[in-house]
Amino acid sequence: MPAPCRAAALTLSWAPGGTAVPGGGEPGTRRTAVVEVRNNGAGECTLRGYPLVRLGRSDTAETLFDQVAVAPVTVSLGRGSTARLVLTFVAARQDGPGGIDPARASITLPGTSAVKELPWPWGPVARPAGGTHPGNQVSPVVP
């Protein structure tokens, strides 16, 4: 079996296929955004499990829950090939309470320790004052 992927060999980008819209959606609606993971390393590697995803600054970040309804599988990535993960979140009001308007998504892929960042174009995200919102979830890495 190929070795686990190293963070330095992987690049992330937003991919088509989600329901998220730039600037945000109707408050209270569940949206999805798809992240593409590309292996730019010299050889094949593997990923398995849930990434750690935080939206926003560290002092006010929303940490996404693992979407346990989707079971992790081992994903083999050849050189130049891709996998994906799906972020599911609840849209919030631009100026309303209980939401954050993150500037970025910070993603730590499973089996790695380096944080990769993507700009967050999808608008405000619901976040109760007491903690994280269970409607905000991340899938495991999938082929």
Disulfide bonds with the S-S distance in Angstrom:
Cys5-Cys45 2.04
